[in-house]
């Protein structure tokens, strides 16, 4: 059993340290690694339970969270047209008006692949949350995991400071966006402050204070206005809560000490850039330009999809239709609660926030009764960090950054376990359910667990390989004749075909293959195509006909994508079917009326 515990802790610490290293894991490779390791972590934990005669699991208000996850899965289930029309008329109208051909079954998610992608992330992060919640059962384990979190924050902050003063780049540290880095720091700095408070050994206390000061300095120099403001608001809340516990003096001294060190650092390097950045808040509307436009248009989407939403992860696929201004494409609403309401409707929104509310209420009510310094200060640090990043989420989209979302759930689990920690665990019993399974039932459970684990891991690997094949083919274009170009074109088409086979839900794969065929039809002579035998294309018209079918397949998967309607219209026009082309261009004007390029 010891090797299992070592494996669990090693994998958990690996996820904490690895997830922020490569752009906060927003790209395909690091995200795939995080997802695979998360499910391995869960499987090993289930194996640990299987080897015990009886085991217990934490009992918390999980019903709303389970229902929320089930609701996301429900968005992916094909429903009869009549049922969809009855429960979500606006979703049905989108399929009716913009999906080519006719089908008898439709999903509530207007683009299932986007929902599957975000659901996989959610499930993998919840797996880590579940394991952390049940594994941290004593102060020693809690300390090791918290130290790993602090170390991760310190390394990211140190790297960010080095890059800022050597090779300035966009974003900050390993994150592509300064606000995402700030959100990561907001959750970790309170842990650094309180861990230094409870540490008795002077050398370790000094090291912790220094590490926390470096993180605080990095937060300020990231120039994230929202991050700085939300963090200081959360510190004020922390002081108010410490006053409730009659520990205000000690907490205030810690914050003043941190502020003093930060002042020394800033005096040494200069605070001009920070002051200049914060001065922009004198005109809040100008500082929030663009985001306020998005926030203004989002409620109209909620009004049209009030109960079930448009599908988890589909904001980018529905927003252009409701956008009332010309701008770049907004992938996110820059307001996480609002985006969640758009994608999951009022039902999904209420389920998720009911879980957070009940969960936090249980922790807070017990925290008010605790006297143990470790439990009091670390629970408070977790709570303050979560509050700070939650406030920040009203003006940013940090929960779509895997490293931030994962750390949020790890700290959420730590908060629940730490508040119960006492010198003798039996003196403050943790709410849990005890299970005793027969051998036959154990075999069934482990069999289901093994099958689910292998299926999920295989599914994740296939989706990753599909992306690799797609992007390796993405750069080739047919610009001139010759055997070499034909070979490259054939290779690219082969890789795209492989991507489609591995992930037939991704509309972009079909559209990209159609782009290749349109390019070939426009630039390569018929005889050259025949001589190089590229997918047995009979000529330019045949290439365009195949491209038409591929664009239709892309639209069947993602009917609100104005770009696909636009390209299909061009193909139909080239084939001499002007009326059909005109209809597609009208679809574009409805789905993305303020797209300057398409205009």
PyMOL commands that set and color helices and strands:
alter all, ss='L'
color gray80, all
select helices_A, chain A and resi 2-18+23-25+28-50+63-74+81-87+89-98+112-135+139-166+178-198+202-221+225-244+248-269+272-287+291-304+315-322+336-367+373-392+398-400+402-418+425-428+439-473+483-502+507-523+526-532+540-557+562-574+578-591
alter helices_A, ss='H'
color red, helices_A
select strands_A, chain A and resi 54-58+79-80+105-106+432-436
alter strands_A, ss='S'
color yellow, strands_A
deselect
rebuild
show_as cartoon
